[in-house]
Amino acid sequence: MMPYFHSETGILYNGDVLETLKQMPDKSANCVVTSPPYWNLRNYFQEGQLGLEKTFNEYLNKLFPILFNKLELSNLLFVFSPTYE
């Protein structure tokens, strides 16, 4: 996994949030900023695609465990994912 940006103060990665985080050790991130596929708005016709779950809770239950496992305790998570129900 190649960093998008690297300095003394941190490292940024750019990529599919689920694929990128799978490559990182647990509890290794101080901050995650992501805009995953919006729930129930688009179909990208990719197997296992995030956002096609039947309910918003199913969507969150698929996304959040991966995100929280990678964050160190008491750090930041920003998820941009509007829904229209």
VEXDREN-2710 file (C-alpha; in Angstrom, 1 decimal):
% VEXDREN-2710
k/r/px/py/pz
1/MET/0.0/0.0/0.0
2/MET/1.6/3.2/-1.1
3/PRO/1.0/6.5/0.8
4/TYR/-0.6/9.3/-1.1
5/PHE/1.3/11.8/1.1
6/HIS/3.9/11.3/3.8
7/SER/5.5/13.8/6.2
8/GLU/6.8/14.0/9.8
9/THR/3.3/14.7/11.0
10/GLY/1.4/11.9/9.3
11/ILE/0.6/9.7/6.4
12/LEU/-2.4/9.9/4.0
13/TYR/-3.7/7.0/2.0
14/ASN/-6.1/7.4/-0.9
15/GLY/-8.2/4.5/-2.1
16/ASP/-11.3/2.4/-1.5
17/VAL/-11.9/2.7/2.2
18/LEU/-12.6/-0.9/2.8
19/GLU/-9.7/-2.2/0.7
20/THR/-7.2/0.3/2.1
21/LEU/-8.2/-0.3/5.8
22/LYS/-8.0/-4.1/5.3
23/GLN/-4.3/-3.6/4.7
24/MET/-3.7/-1.6/7.8
25/PRO/-3.0/-3.1/11.3
26/ASP/-5.9/-2.8/13.8
27/LYS/-5.8/0.3/16.1
28/SER/-3.2/2.0/13.8
29/ALA/-5.2/5.0/12.5
30/ASN/-5.6/8.3/14.3
31/CYS/-8.2/9.6/11.9
32/VAL/-10.4/8.1/9.0
33/VAL/-12.2/10.4/6.6
34/THR/-14.3/8.6/4.0
35/SER/-17.1/9.1/1.6
36/PRO/-18.2/5.5/0.9
37/PRO/-20.9/4.7/-1.7
38/TYR/-24.1/6.3/-0.5
39/TRP/-26.6/3.9/0.8
40/ASN/-29.5/3.1/-1.5
41/LEU/-28.6/5.7/-4.1
42/ARG/-26.3/4.1/-6.7
43/ASN/-25.5/0.7/-8.1
44/TYR/-22.0/0.3/-9.4
45/PHE/-22.7/-3.3/-10.4
46/GLN/-19.8/-4.6/-8.4
47/GLU/-20.1/-7.8/-6.4
48/GLY/-20.2/-7.1/-2.7
49/GLN/-20.7/-3.4/-3.3
50/LEU/-21.3/-1.3/-0.2
51/GLY/-24.5/0.7/-0.3
52/LEU/-27.0/-1.9/-1.6
53/GLU/-28.0/-3.3/1.8
54/LYS/-31.8/-3.5/2.4
55/THR/-31.7/-1.2/5.4
56/PHE/-29.5/1.7/6.6
57/ASN/-28.7/-0.3/9.7
58/GLU/-27.4/-3.2/7.6
59/TYR/-25.2/-0.6/5.7
60/LEU/-23.8/0.8/9.0
61/ASN/-23.3/-2.7/10.4
62/LYS/-21.1/-3.6/7.4
63/LEU/-19.1/-0.3/7.3
64/PHE/-18.5/0.7/10.9
65/PRO/-16.8/-2.5/12.3
66/ILE/-14.1/-2.2/9.8
67/LEU/-13.6/1.5/10.5
68/PHE/-13.7/1.2/14.3
69/ASN/-11.3/-1.7/14.3
70/LYS/-8.6/0.4/12.6
71/LEU/-8.9/3.5/14.8
72/GLU/-6.9/3.9/17.9
73/LEU/-9.1/4.5/21.0
74/SER/-10.5/8.0/21.2
75/ASN/-9.6/9.1/17.7
76/LEU/-11.6/10.6/14.9
77/LEU/-13.9/9.2/12.2
78/PHE/-15.7/11.3/9.6
79/VAL/-18.1/9.5/7.3
80/PHE/-19.8/11.5/4.6
81/SER/-22.8/9.5/3.5
82/PRO/-26.2/11.2/3.0
83/THR/-29.3/9.1/2.7
84/TYR/-32.7/9.9/1.3
85/GLU/-35.4/7.7/2.8
END
